[in-house]
Amino acid sequence: TPNLHFFSWTPQNDLLADDRITAFITHGGMASTQETALRGKPGLFIPFMGDQPRNSGMMEKNGLGKVFSKFDLFDSDKLVVAIEDLLENDSYRQNAARIAEMIKKKPFSARDQLVKTVEFAAEFGPSPALRPKILDMNWIELYNADLVALFVTTVVIVLVILPMVLTRCISSFIIFVKVKED
């Protein structure tokens, strides 16, 4: 087809900035979802692992596209229906454009936020309220060693001691029955 091109590598952000791109098919990784939202393009998200299902679900929840199951990739009819819906349903395009506009007009740029944070830290110095609680934990609290010990003890009791007790009870019962028969 004339509108399908194969490349070994293409700068994704530049590709999404092209006005000829009407939709984007992606695995839903963090960079893909951020760039899709930034450029205002609807997407068909096919998550495979890691953060991709969550990212893809977030994009679908906000109306920026659809999530397509990786298990349905071999069903070309389902894939065609999903792509057609993405291209024909204007709500995806409108939501994507709205989110892109919101990103462009966010109240504080990353630079402004960094400057304000550094100024705040310089003015007020270290603050107990900003100190992570994890820094004050001992290793037992940090690694939940008490819960791990409880779990291991329970497993040992169930898998080792309980069968031994049951075996002795059953063997005692069998000996008792044999003695009684004699």
OpenMM code with the backbone's topology and positions (N, CA, C; nanometers):
from openmm import Vec3, app, unit

residues = "THR PRO ASN LEU HIS PHE PHE SER TRP THR PRO GLN ASN ASP LEU LEU ALA ASP ASP ARG ILE THR ALA PHE ILE THR HIS GLY GLY MET ALA SER THR GLN GLU THR ALA LEU ARG GLY LYS PRO GLY LEU PHE ILE PRO PHE MET GLY ASP GLN PRO ARG ASN SER GLY MET MET GLU LYS ASN GLY LEU GLY LYS VAL PHE SER LYS PHE ASP LEU PHE ASP SER ASP LYS LEU VAL VAL ALA ILE GLU ASP LEU LEU GLU ASN ASP SER TYR ARG GLN ASN ALA ALA ARG ILE ALA GLU MET ILE LYS LYS LYS PRO PHE SER ALA ARG ASP GLN LEU VAL LYS THR VAL GLU PHE ALA ALA GLU PHE GLY PRO SER PRO ALA LEU ARG PRO LYS ILE LEU ASP MET ASN TRP ILE GLU LEU TYR ASN ALA ASP LEU VAL ALA LEU PHE VAL THR THR VAL VAL ILE VAL LEU VAL ILE LEU PRO MET VAL LEU THR ARG CYS ILE SER SER PHE ILE ILE PHE VAL LYS VAL LYS GLU ASP".split()
positions = [
    Vec3(0.0843, -0.1189, 0.0000),
    Vec3(0.0000, 0.0000, 0.0000),
    Vec3(0.0883, 0.1244, 0.0000),
    Vec3(0.0414, 0.2310, -0.0612),
    Vec3(0.1255, 0.3504, -0.0740),
    Vec3(0.1478, 0.4257, 0.0573),
    Vec3(0.0616, 0.4061, 0.1577),
    Vec3(0.0783, 0.4822, 0.2817),
    Vec3(0.1408, 0.3992, 0.3937),
    Vec3(0.1993, 0.2857, 0.3606),
    Vec3(0.2665, 0.2020, 0.4588),
    Vec3(0.4147, 0.1968, 0.4243),
    Vec3(0.4981, 0.2417, 0.5181),
    Vec3(0.6420, 0.2482, 0.4942),
    Vec3(0.7149, 0.1719, 0.6042),
    Vec3(0.8203, 0.1021, 0.5681),
    Vec3(0.9006, 0.0269, 0.6639),
    Vec3(1.0387, 0.0899, 0.6747),
    Vec3(1.0803, 0.1149, 0.8006),
    Vec3(1.2121, 0.1707, 0.8277),
    Vec3(1.2757, 0.0886, 0.9390),
    Vec3(1.4074, 0.0785, 0.9374),
    Vec3(1.4744, 0.0072, 1.0464),
    Vec3(1.4732, 0.0920, 1.1741),
    Vec3(1.4752, 0.2249, 1.1589),
    Vec3(1.4669, 0.3137, 1.2751),
    Vec3(1.4173, 0.4503, 1.2298),
    Vec3(1.3329, 0.5103, 1.3094),
    Vec3(1.2806, 0.6440, 1.2825),
    Vec3(1.2690, 0.7168, 1.4159),
    Vec3(1.3067, 0.8449, 1.4227),
    Vec3(1.2879, 0.9183, 1.5486),
    Vec3(1.1379, 0.9332, 1.5770),
    Vec3(1.0931, 0.8651, 1.6795),
    Vec3(0.9503, 0.8557, 1.7095),
    Vec3(0.8847, 0.9912, 1.7321),
    Vec3(0.9495, 1.0779, 1.8075),
    Vec3(0.8913, 1.2083, 1.8377),
    Vec3(0.8743, 1.2916, 1.7108),
    Vec3(0.9728, 1.2860, 1.6214),
    Vec3(0.9621, 1.3585, 1.4942),
    Vec3(0.8513, 1.3002, 1.4082),
    Vec3(0.8385, 1.1702, 1.4097),
    Vec3(0.7330, 1.1040, 1.3331),
    Vec3(0.5956, 1.1473, 1.3830),
    Vec3(0.5784, 1.1493, 1.5135),
    Vec3(0.4496, 1.1890, 1.5710),
    Vec3(0.4187, 1.3362, 1.5471),
    Vec3(0.5206, 1.4183, 1.5271),
    Vec3(0.4998, 1.5614, 1.5020),
    Vec3(0.4496, 1.5872, 1.3602),
    Vec3(0.4621, 1.4901, 1.2721),
    Vec3(0.4181, 1.5054, 1.1328),
    Vec3(0.2654, 1.5082, 1.1273),
    Vec3(0.2099, 1.6098, 1.0615),
    Vec3(0.0642, 1.6254, 1.0530),
    Vec3(-0.0033, 1.5144, 0.9732),
    Vec3(0.0724, 1.4422, 0.8929),
    Vec3(0.0131, 1.3334, 0.8147),
    Vec3(-0.0177, 1.2106, 0.8994),
    Vec3(0.0407, 1.2033, 1.0172),
    Vec3(0.0154, 1.0896, 1.1069),
    Vec3(-0.1191, 1.1128, 1.1756),
    Vec3(-0.2120, 1.0187, 1.1564),
    Vec3(-0.3449, 1.0331, 1.2169),
    Vec3(-0.3637, 0.9432, 1.3384),
    Vec3(-0.2825, 0.8399, 1.3521),
    Vec3(-0.2899, 0.7498, 1.4671),
    Vec3(-0.1551, 0.6801, 1.4818),
    Vec3(-0.1332, 0.6248, 1.5994),
    Vec3(-0.0039, 0.5645, 1.6305),
    Vec3(-0.0270, 0.4287, 1.6957),
    Vec3(0.0352, 0.3252, 1.6433),
    Vec3(0.0273, 0.1922, 1.7028),
    Vec3(0.1566, 0.1698, 1.7806),
    Vec3(0.1429, 0.1397, 1.9094),
    Vec3(0.2593, 0.1310, 1.9972),
    Vec3(0.2383, 0.0267, 2.1059),
    Vec3(0.3476, -0.0113, 2.1713),
    Vec3(0.3406, -0.1063, 2.2823),
    Vec3(0.2966, -0.0390, 2.4121),
    Vec3(0.2947, 0.0923, 2.4158),
    Vec3(0.2467, 0.1632, 2.5340),
    Vec3(0.3511, 0.1838, 2.6415),
    Vec3(0.4778, 0.1897, 2.6030),
    Vec3(0.5821, 0.2218, 2.7003),
    Vec3(0.5701, 0.3669, 2.7449),
    Vec3(0.6435, 0.4032, 2.8470),
    Vec3(0.6323, 0.5385, 2.9022),
    Vec3(0.6629, 0.6457, 2.7982),
    Vec3(0.7722, 0.6302, 2.7238),
    Vec3(0.8079, 0.7315, 2.6237),
    Vec3(0.7016, 0.7396, 2.5146),
    Vec3(0.6531, 0.6254, 2.4691),
    Vec3(0.5512, 0.6239, 2.3632),
    Vec3(0.4239, 0.6947, 2.4071),
    Vec3(0.3785, 0.6660, 2.5292),
    Vec3(0.2545, 0.7278, 2.5754),
    Vec3(0.2730, 0.8779, 2.5972),
    Vec3(0.3876, 0.9183, 2.6516),
    Vec3(0.4115, 1.0614, 2.6724),
    Vec3(0.4202, 1.1360, 2.5395),
    Vec3(0.4921, 1.0794, 2.4441),
    Vec3(0.5068, 1.1458, 2.3142),
    Vec3(0.3749, 1.1470, 2.2374),
    Vec3(0.2961, 1.0405, 2.2505),
    Vec3(0.1647, 1.0358, 2.1860),
    Vec3(0.0752, 1.1455, 2.2430),
    Vec3(0.0741, 1.1595, 2.3743),
    Vec3(-0.0074, 1.2634, 2.4381),
    Vec3(0.0436, 1.4026, 2.4024),
    Vec3(0.1742, 1.4224, 2.4057),
    Vec3(0.2338, 1.5523, 2.3745),
    Vec3(0.2000, 1.5971, 2.2329),
    Vec3(0.2001, 1.5042, 2.1392),
    Vec3(0.1753, 1.5370, 1.9983),
    Vec3(0.0275, 1.5318, 1.9608),
    Vec3(-0.0583, 1.4926, 2.0547),
    Vec3(-0.2019, 1.4943, 2.0289),
    Vec3(-0.2483, 1.3918, 1.9273),
    Vec3(-0.1878, 1.2753, 1.9291),
    Vec3(-0.2250, 1.1694, 1.8353),
    Vec3(-0.2960, 1.0577, 1.9111),
    Vec3(-0.4072, 1.0074, 1.8567),
    Vec3(-0.4697, 0.8906, 1.9185),
    Vec3(-0.3831, 0.7674, 1.8948),
    Vec3(-0.3949, 0.6690, 1.9822),
    Vec3(-0.3091, 0.5520, 1.9695),
    Vec3(-0.3816, 0.4209, 1.9889),
    Vec3(-0.3299, 0.3198, 1.9239),
    Vec3(-0.3719, 0.1821, 1.9486),
    Vec3(-0.2584, 0.1211, 2.0303),
    Vec3(-0.2878, 0.0902, 2.1549),
    Vec3(-0.1854, 0.0469, 2.2493),
    Vec3(-0.1914, -0.1048, 2.2659),
    Vec3(-0.0795, -0.1706, 2.2385),
    Vec3(-0.0703, -0.3164, 2.2486),
    Vec3(0.0366, -0.3486, 2.3534),
    Vec3(-0.0023, -0.3506, 2.4812),
    Vec3(0.0967, -0.3715, 2.5873),
    Vec3(0.1458, -0.5157, 2.5928),
    Vec3(0.2747, -0.5312, 2.6224),
    Vec3(0.3348, -0.6637, 2.6324),
    Vec3(0.3796, -0.6968, 2.7739),
    Vec3(0.4390, -0.5997, 2.8469),
    Vec3(0.4951, -0.6317, 2.9791),
    Vec3(0.5248, -0.5041, 3.0571),
    Vec3(0.5681, -0.5234, 3.1803),
    Vec3(0.6159, -0.4127, 3.2631),
    Vec3(0.5116, -0.3054, 3.2866),
    Vec3(0.5485, -0.1803, 3.2595),
    Vec3(0.4590, -0.0671, 3.2823),
    Vec3(0.3599, -0.0470, 3.1680),
    Vec3(0.3751, -0.1205, 3.0603),
    Vec3(0.2942, -0.0982, 2.9410),
    Vec3(0.1437, -0.1174, 2.9633),
    Vec3(0.0971, -0.2229, 3.0340),
    Vec3(-0.0472, -0.2353, 3.0562),
    Vec3(-0.1055, -0.1165, 3.1328),
    Vec3(-0.0341, -0.0689, 3.2342),
    Vec3(-0.0837, 0.0455, 3.3118),
    Vec3(-0.0861, 0.1719, 3.2268),
    Vec3(0.0230, 0.1979, 3.1549),
    Vec3(0.0297, 0.3169, 3.0698),
    Vec3(-0.0803, 0.3138, 2.9646),
    Vec3(-0.0975, 0.1988, 2.9017),
    Vec3(-0.1978, 0.1848, 2.7965),
    Vec3(-0.3381, 0.2040, 2.8527),
    Vec3(-0.3629, 0.1444, 2.9692),
    Vec3(-0.4935, 0.1602, 3.0333),
    Vec3(-0.5225, 0.3055, 3.0677),
    Vec3(-0.4194, 0.3779, 3.1113),
    Vec3(-0.4352, 0.5199, 3.1434),
    Vec3(-0.4727, 0.5998, 3.0179),
    Vec3(-0.4087, 0.5664, 2.9066),
    Vec3(-0.4380, 0.6366, 2.7812),
    Vec3(-0.5807, 0.6070, 2.7360),
    Vec3(-0.6228, 0.4813, 2.7486),
    Vec3(-0.7594, 0.4453, 2.7102),
    Vec3(-0.8605, 0.5126, 2.8027),
    Vec3(-0.8332, 0.5133, 2.9325),
    Vec3(-0.9235, 0.5755, 3.0301),
    Vec3(-0.9442, 0.7238, 3.0002),
    Vec3(-0.8386, 0.7902, 2.9523),
    Vec3(-0.8478, 0.9324, 2.9200),
    Vec3(-0.8935, 0.9580, 2.7767),
    Vec3(-0.9317, 0.8525, 2.7063),
    Vec3(-0.9888, 0.8680, 2.5729),
    Vec3(-0.8891, 0.8979, 2.4631),
    Vec3(-0.7618, 0.8681, 2.4851),
    Vec3(-0.6599, 0.8956, 2.3837),
    Vec3(-0.6360, 0.7775, 2.2908),
    Vec3(-0.7119, 0.6722, 2.3072),
    Vec3(-0.6953, 0.5570, 2.2205),
    Vec3(-0.7575, 0.4334, 2.2802),
    Vec3(-0.7170, 0.3197, 2.2238),
    Vec3(-0.7720, 0.1913, 2.2651),
    Vec3(-0.6589, 0.0971, 2.3026),
    Vec3(-0.6894, 0.0067, 2.3945),
    Vec3(-0.5961, -0.1001, 2.4276),
    Vec3(-0.6375, -0.2224, 2.3467),
    Vec3(-0.5396, -0.2843, 2.2835),
    Vec3(-0.5631, -0.4043, 2.2030),
    Vec3(-0.4799, -0.5166, 2.2634),
    Vec3(-0.5424, -0.6303, 2.2890),
    Vec3(-0.4726, -0.7416, 2.3538),
    Vec3(-0.3671, -0.8027, 2.2625),
    Vec3(-0.2522, -0.8292, 2.3200),
    Vec3(-0.1452, -0.8935, 2.2433),
    Vec3(-0.1861, -1.0333, 2.1985),
    Vec3(-0.2819, -1.0933, 2.2683),
    Vec3(-0.3277, -1.2271, 2.2328),
    Vec3(-0.4194, -1.2260, 2.1106),
    Vec3(-0.4680, -1.1074, 2.0737),
    Vec3(-0.5538, -1.0951, 1.9554),
    Vec3(-0.4769, -1.0507, 1.8317),
    Vec3(-0.3470, -1.0407, 1.8407),
    Vec3(-0.2675, -0.9942, 1.7263),
    Vec3(-0.2772, -1.0870, 1.6059),
    Vec3(-0.3065, -1.2129, 1.6294),
    Vec3(-0.3153, -1.3080, 1.5183),
    Vec3(-0.4526, -1.3065, 1.4518),
    Vec3(-0.5459, -1.2316, 1.5090),
    Vec3(-0.6793, -1.2189, 1.4503),
    Vec3(-0.6852, -1.0873, 1.3732),
    Vec3(-0.6592, -1.0946, 1.2437),
    Vec3(-0.6509, -0.9725, 1.1622),
    Vec3(-0.7832, -0.8974, 1.1583),
    Vec3(-0.8954, -0.9686, 1.1676),
    Vec3(-1.0258, -0.9012, 1.1654),
    Vec3(-1.0418, -0.8093, 1.2867),
    Vec3(-1.0028, -0.8583, 1.4048),
    Vec3(-1.0117, -0.7752, 1.5259),
    Vec3(-0.9195, -0.6542, 1.5158),
    Vec3(-0.8015, -0.6750, 1.4604),
    Vec3(-0.7061, -0.5648, 1.4461),
    Vec3(-0.7599, -0.4590, 1.3507),
    Vec3(-0.8182, -0.5020, 1.2399),
    Vec3(-0.8762, -0.4077, 1.1428),
    Vec3(-0.9898, -0.3290, 1.2072),
    Vec3(-1.0761, -0.3962, 1.2821),
    Vec3(-1.1877, -0.3280, 1.3496),
    Vec3(-1.1344, -0.2238, 1.4478),
    Vec3(-1.0313, -0.2590, 1.5244),
    Vec3(-0.9742, -0.1656, 1.6227),
    Vec3(-0.9133, -0.0438, 1.5539),
    Vec3(-0.8406, -0.0655, 1.4450),
    Vec3(-0.7784, 0.0466, 1.3727),
    Vec3(-0.8847, 0.1343, 1.3086),
    Vec3(-0.9866, 0.0730, 1.2489),
    Vec3(-1.0947, 0.1516, 1.1876),
    Vec3(-1.1659, 0.2366, 1.2917),
    Vec3(-1.1930, 0.1787, 1.4087),
    Vec3(-1.2583, 0.2546, 1.5153),
    Vec3(-1.1718, 0.3725, 1.5576),
    Vec3(-1.0432, 0.3497, 1.5688),
    Vec3(-0.9502, 0.4558, 1.6077),
    Vec3(-0.9486, 0.5690, 1.5050),
    Vec3(-0.9551, 0.5341, 1.3775),
    Vec3(-0.9487, 0.6348, 1.2711),
    Vec3(-1.0821, 0.7047, 1.2469),
    Vec3(-1.1924, 0.6348, 1.2691),
    Vec3(-1.3242, 0.6899, 1.2359),
    Vec3(-1.3934, 0.7584, 1.3532),
    Vec3(-1.3579, 0.7231, 1.4754),
    Vec3(-1.4212, 0.7822, 1.5924),
    Vec3(-1.3483, 0.9119, 1.6281),
    Vec3(-1.4135, 1.0246, 1.6024),
    Vec3(-1.3510, 1.1559, 1.6246),
    Vec3(-1.3203, 1.1849, 1.7714),
    Vec3(-1.3861, 1.1159, 1.8630),
    Vec3(-1.3624, 1.1454, 2.0050),
    Vec3(-1.2170, 1.1178, 2.0437),
    Vec3(-1.1546, 1.0172, 1.9836),
    Vec3(-1.0138, 0.9895, 2.0141),
    Vec3(-0.9263, 1.1075, 1.9717),
    Vec3(-0.9505, 1.1570, 1.8523),
    Vec3(-0.8717, 1.2688, 1.8002),
    Vec3(-0.8953, 1.3949, 1.8843),
    Vec3(-1.0204, 1.4201, 1.9204),
    Vec3(-1.0531, 1.5388, 2.0002),
    Vec3(-0.9901, 1.5311, 2.1396),
    Vec3(-1.0004, 1.4148, 2.2022),
    Vec3(-0.9404, 1.3980, 2.3356),
    Vec3(-0.7891, 1.4116, 2.3304),
    Vec3(-0.7278, 1.3541, 2.2273),
    Vec3(-0.5822, 1.3635, 2.2129),
    Vec3(-0.5396, 1.5085, 2.1924),
    Vec3(-0.6138, 1.5822, 2.1096),
    Vec3(-0.5816, 1.7234, 2.0851),
    Vec3(-0.5988, 1.8052, 2.2137),
    Vec3(-0.7024, 1.7745, 2.2900),
    Vec3(-0.7280, 1.8470, 2.4151),
    Vec3(-0.6150, 1.8223, 2.5158),
    Vec3(-0.5741, 1.6975, 2.5302),
    Vec3(-0.4652, 1.6650, 2.6235),
    Vec3(-0.3350, 1.7320, 2.5796),
    Vec3(-0.3068, 1.7307, 2.4492),
    Vec3(-0.1845, 1.7953, 2.3985),
    Vec3(-0.1864, 1.9444, 2.4304),
    Vec3(-0.3020, 2.0061, 2.4156),
    Vec3(-0.3144, 2.1493, 2.4462),
    Vec3(-0.2947, 2.1738, 2.5962),
    Vec3(-0.3484, 2.0851, 2.6790),
    Vec3(-0.3307, 2.0982, 2.8239),
    Vec3(-0.1830, 2.0862, 2.8621),
    Vec3(-0.1126, 1.9943, 2.7975),
    Vec3(0.0305, 1.9768, 2.8262),
    Vec3(0.1075, 2.1023, 2.7874),
    Vec3(0.0731, 2.1599, 2.6723),
    Vec3(0.1427, 2.2808, 2.6264),
    Vec3(0.1186, 2.3990, 2.7200),
    Vec3(0.0009, 2.4035, 2.7812),
    Vec3(-0.0348, 2.5179, 2.8655),
    Vec3(-0.0307, 2.4849, 3.0141),
    Vec3(0.0469, 2.3851, 3.0526),
    Vec3(0.0528, 2.3498, 3.1944),
    Vec3(0.1008, 2.4698, 3.2753),
    Vec3(0.0583, 2.4788, 3.4014),
    Vec3(0.0867, 2.5987, 3.4812),
    Vec3(0.2349, 2.6266, 3.5048),
    Vec3(0.3166, 2.5234, 3.5193),
    Vec3(0.4589, 2.5440, 3.5470),
    Vec3(0.5412, 2.4562, 3.4539),
    Vec3(0.6443, 2.5141, 3.3972),
    Vec3(0.7352, 2.4333, 3.3157),
    Vec3(0.8247, 2.3529, 3.4097),
    Vec3(0.8899, 2.2526, 3.3568),
    Vec3(0.9816, 2.1713, 3.4377),
    Vec3(1.0946, 2.2580, 3.4931),
    Vec3(1.1422, 2.3520, 3.4125),
    Vec3(1.2497, 2.4417, 3.4574),
    Vec3(1.2012, 2.5275, 3.5751),
    Vec3(1.0813, 2.5870, 3.5636),
    Vec3(1.0268, 2.6690, 3.6722),
    Vec3(1.0118, 2.5871, 3.8000),
    Vec3(0.9638, 2.4658, 3.7854),
    Vec3(0.9431, 2.3806, 3.9018),
    Vec3(1.0765, 2.3467, 3.9690),
    Vec3(1.1783, 2.3177, 3.8896),
    Vec3(1.3112, 2.2887, 3.9440),
    Vec3(1.3665, 2.4102, 4.0179),
    Vec3(1.3566, 2.5271, 3.9562),
    Vec3(1.4081, 2.6498, 4.0181),
    Vec3(1.3363, 2.6765, 4.1498),
    Vec3(1.2030, 2.6635, 4.1519),
    Vec3(1.1268, 2.6887, 4.2748),
    Vec3(1.1641, 2.5880, 4.3842),
    Vec3(1.1866, 2.4637, 4.3464),
    Vec3(1.2233, 2.3612, 4.4441),
    Vec3(1.3608, 2.3886, 4.5033),
    Vec3(1.4567, 2.4259, 4.4194),
    Vec3(1.5919, 2.4572, 4.4677),
    Vec3(1.5884, 2.5815, 4.5568),
    Vec3(1.5140, 2.6840, 4.5170),
    Vec3(1.5014, 2.8047, 4.5995),
    Vec3(1.4383, 2.7717, 4.7343),
    Vec3(1.3358, 2.6868, 4.7338),
    Vec3(1.2693, 2.6459, 4.8569),
    Vec3(1.3680, 2.5750, 4.9496),
    Vec3(1.4444, 2.4805, 4.8937),
    Vec3(1.5417, 2.4056, 4.9740),
    Vec3(1.6504, 2.4981, 5.0275),
    Vec3(1.6937, 2.5946, 4.9471),
    Vec3(1.7978, 2.6880, 4.9906),
    Vec3(1.7465, 2.7783, 5.1023),
    Vec3(1.6212, 2.8181, 5.0940),
    Vec3(1.5656, 2.9094, 5.1943),
    Vec3(1.5361, 2.8392, 5.3264),
    Vec3(1.4789, 2.7194, 5.3218),
    Vec3(1.4331, 2.6538, 5.4441),
    Vec3(1.5241, 2.5412, 5.4926),
    Vec3(1.6181, 2.4985, 5.4119),
    Vec3(1.7103, 2.3927, 5.4531),
    Vec3(1.6414, 2.2584, 5.4698),
    Vec3(1.7117, 2.1652, 5.5336),
    Vec3(1.6539, 2.0320, 5.5530),
    Vec3(1.5278, 2.0391, 5.6387),
    Vec3(1.4297, 1.9617, 5.6030),
    Vec3(1.3033, 1.9611, 5.6758),
    Vec3(1.2680, 1.8182, 5.7150),
    Vec3(1.2359, 1.7955, 5.8425),
    Vec3(1.1952, 1.6607, 5.8840),
    Vec3(1.0722, 1.6112, 5.8066),
    Vec3(0.9862, 1.7029, 5.7683),
    Vec3(0.8658, 1.6643, 5.6940),
    Vec3(0.8995, 1.6093, 5.5559),
    Vec3(1.0133, 1.6496, 5.5015),
    Vec3(1.0529, 1.6039, 5.3685),
    Vec3(1.1500, 1.4860, 5.3731),
    Vec3(1.1866, 1.4445, 5.4941),
    Vec3(1.2796, 1.3316, 5.5081),
    Vec3(1.2015, 1.2013, 5.4940),
    Vec3(1.2411, 1.1152, 5.4011),
    Vec3(1.1699, 0.9883, 5.3839),
    Vec3(1.1788, 0.9016, 5.5098),
    Vec3(1.0693, 0.8452, 5.5515),
    Vec3(1.0626, 0.7622, 5.6722),
    Vec3(1.1546, 0.6404, 5.6612),
    Vec3(1.1767, 0.5938, 5.5414),
    Vec3(1.2596, 0.4750, 5.5185),
    Vec3(1.4021, 0.4933, 5.5714),
    Vec3(1.4494, 0.6172, 5.5764),
    Vec3(1.5851, 0.6436, 5.6254),
    Vec3(1.5993, 0.6165, 5.7747),
    Vec3(1.4872, 0.6152, 5.8477),
    Vec3(1.4906, 0.5930, 5.9917),
    Vec3(1.4539, 0.4500, 6.0308),
    Vec3(1.4321, 0.3633, 5.9348),
    Vec3(1.3925, 0.2253, 5.9644),
    Vec3(1.5151, 0.1368, 5.9860),
    Vec3(1.5003, 0.0389, 6.0776),
    Vec3(1.6060, -0.0616, 6.0909),
    Vec3(1.5835, -0.1690, 5.9844),
    Vec3(1.6777, -0.2620, 5.9733),
    Vec3(1.6693, -0.3592, 5.8639),
    Vec3(1.5499, -0.4525, 5.8778),
    Vec3(1.5047, -0.4781, 5.9998),
    Vec3(1.3880, -0.5653, 6.0193),
    Vec3(1.2634, -0.4992, 5.9615),
    Vec3(1.2456, -0.3706, 5.9899),
    Vec3(1.1309, -0.2976, 5.9348),
    Vec3(1.1434, -0.2793, 5.7840),
    Vec3(1.2623, -0.2464, 5.7404),
    Vec3(1.2853, -0.2170, 5.5995),
    Vec3(1.2556, -0.3367, 5.5100),
    Vec3(1.3009, -0.4544, 5.5501),
    Vec3(1.2846, -0.5740, 5.4670),
    Vec3(1.1721, -0.6658, 5.5152),
    Vec3(1.0918, -0.6194, 5.6106),
    Vec3(0.9820, -0.6997, 5.6656),
    Vec3(1.0314, -0.8361, 5.7139),
    Vec3(1.1463, -0.8362, 5.7791),
    Vec3(1.2076, -0.9617, 5.8230),
    Vec3(1.1184, -1.0374, 5.9206),
    Vec3(1.0415, -0.9663, 6.0028),
    Vec3(0.9519, -1.0340, 6.0964),
    Vec3(0.8429, -1.1115, 6.0223),
    Vec3(0.7901, -1.0536, 5.9154),
    Vec3(0.6877, -1.1225, 5.8363),
    Vec3(0.7473, -1.2405, 5.7600),
    Vec3(0.8680, -1.2225, 5.7095),
    Vec3(0.9356, -1.3317, 5.6386),
    Vec3(0.9608, -1.4473, 5.7347),
    Vec3(1.0067, -1.4178, 5.8561),
    Vec3(1.0321, -1.5220, 5.9558),
    Vec3(0.9026, -1.5947, 5.9921),
    Vec3(0.7948, -1.5212, 6.0087),
    Vec3(0.6650, -1.5825, 6.0386),
    Vec3(0.6209, -1.6737, 5.9246),
    Vec3(0.6371, -1.6277, 5.8025),
    Vec3(0.5985, -1.7071, 5.6855),
    Vec3(0.6820, -1.8346, 5.6764),
    Vec3(0.8137, -1.8224, 5.6921),
    Vec3(0.9028, -1.9392, 5.6844),
    Vec3(0.8690, -2.0383, 5.7954),
    Vec3(0.8450, -1.9889, 5.9158),
    Vec3(0.8090, -2.0759, 6.0275),
    Vec3(0.6789, -2.1502, 5.9984),
    Vec3(0.5808, -2.0813, 5.9463),
    Vec3(0.4528, -2.1435, 5.9122),
    Vec3(0.4708, -2.2509, 5.8057),
    Vec3(0.5490, -2.2220, 5.7049),
    Vec3(0.5741, -2.3197, 5.5983),
    Vec3(0.6446, -2.4424, 5.6546),
    Vec3(0.7438, -2.4219, 5.7404),
    Vec3(0.8156, -2.5346, 5.8012),
    Vec3(0.7197, -2.6195, 5.8839),
    Vec3(0.6353, -2.5555, 5.9610),
    Vec3(0.5392, -2.6301, 6.0431),
    Vec3(0.4454, -2.7113, 5.9551),
    Vec3(0.3925, -2.6499, 5.8533),
    Vec3(0.2957, -2.7178, 5.7669),
    Vec3(0.3606, -2.8286, 5.6852),
    Vec3(0.4781, -2.8046, 5.6314),
    Vec3(0.5397, -2.9016, 5.5409),
    Vec3(0.6274, -3.0061, 5.6093),
    Vec3(0.6766, -2.9790, 5.7286),
    Vec3(0.7687, -3.0727, 5.7937),
    Vec3(0.7085, -3.1319, 5.9208),
    Vec3(0.6752, -3.0487, 6.0146),
    Vec3(0.6330, -3.0973, 6.1456),
    Vec3(0.4943, -3.1610, 6.1402),
    Vec3(0.3997, -3.0992, 6.0721),
    Vec3(0.2641, -3.1533, 6.0651),
    Vec3(0.2612, -3.2929, 6.0025),
    Vec3(0.3296, -3.3169, 5.8902),
    Vec3(0.3317, -3.4543, 5.8366),
    Vec3(0.3961, -3.5552, 5.9328),
    Vec3(0.4998, -3.5126, 6.0062),
    Vec3(0.5631, -3.6028, 6.1034),
    Vec3(0.4644, -3.6406, 6.2134),
    Vec3(0.3918, -3.5426, 6.2639),
    Vec3(0.2942, -3.5680, 6.3698),
    Vec3(0.1834, -3.6588, 6.3175),
    Vec3(0.1338, -3.6304, 6.1986),
    Vec3(0.0280, -3.7135, 6.1406),
    Vec3(0.0761, -3.8567, 6.1178),
    Vec3(0.1990, -3.8717, 6.0700),
    Vec3(0.2552, -4.0052, 6.0480),
    Vec3(0.2630, -4.0824, 6.1792),
    Vec3(0.3088, -4.0204, 6.2848),
    Vec3(0.3180, -4.0873, 6.4157),
    Vec3(0.1800, -4.1235, 6.4691),
    Vec3(0.0838, -4.0322, 6.4521),
    Vec3(-0.0522, -4.0605, 6.4995),
    Vec3(-0.1114, -4.1794, 6.4248),
    Vec3(-0.0946, -4.1799, 6.2937),
    Vec3(-0.1504, -4.2886, 6.2131),
    Vec3(-0.0808, -4.4205, 6.2458),
    Vec3(0.0518, -4.4181, 6.2578),
    Vec3(0.1238, -4.5424, 6.2908),
    Vec3(0.0861, -4.5913, 6.4307),
    Vec3(0.0672, -4.5006, 6.5252),
    Vec3(0.0240, -4.5392, 6.6604),
    Vec3(-0.1148, -4.6011, 6.6552),
    Vec3(-0.2022, -4.5448, 6.5747),
    Vec3(-0.3380, -4.5968, 6.5607),
    Vec3(-0.3349, -4.7365, 6.4991),
    Vec3(-0.2508, -4.7550, 6.3973),
    Vec3(-0.2399, -4.8862, 6.3323),
    Vec3(-0.1862, -4.9896, 6.4312),
    Vec3(-0.0834, -4.9528, 6.5081),
    Vec3(-0.0281, -5.0438, 6.6090),
    Vec3(-0.1339, -5.0753, 6.7139),
    Vec3(-0.2106, -4.9741, 6.7554),
    Vec3(-0.3161, -4.9931, 6.8550),
    Vec3(-0.4219, -5.0897, 6.8025),
    Vec3(-0.4596, -5.0753, 6.6768),
    Vec3(-0.5608, -5.1634, 6.6177),
    Vec3(-0.5067, -5.3063, 6.6080),
    Vec3(-0.3802, -5.3240, 6.5679),
    Vec3(-0.3200, -5.4571, 6.5574),
    Vec3(-0.3122, -5.5237, 6.6946),
    Vec3(-0.2733, -5.4491, 6.7957),
    Vec3(-0.2629, -5.5029, 6.9313),
    Vec3(-0.4009, -5.5442, 6.9800),
    Vec3(-0.5010, -5.4644, 6.9505),
    Vec3(-0.6367, -5.4923, 6.9943),
    Vec3(-0.6898, -5.6177, 6.9253),
    Vec3(-0.6534, -5.6391, 6.7982),
    Vec3(-0.6981, -5.7568, 6.7246),
    Vec3(-0.6352, -5.8832, 6.7804),
    Vec3(-0.5132, -5.8735, 6.8255),
    Vec3(-0.4424, -5.9909, 6.8783),
    Vec3(-0.4962, -6.0215, 7.0149),
] * unit.nanometer
topology = app.Topology()
chain = topology.addChain("A")
for resn in residues:
    res = topology.addResidue(resn, chain)
    for name in ("N", "CA", "C"):
        topology.addAtom(name, app.Element.getBySymbol(name[0]), res)
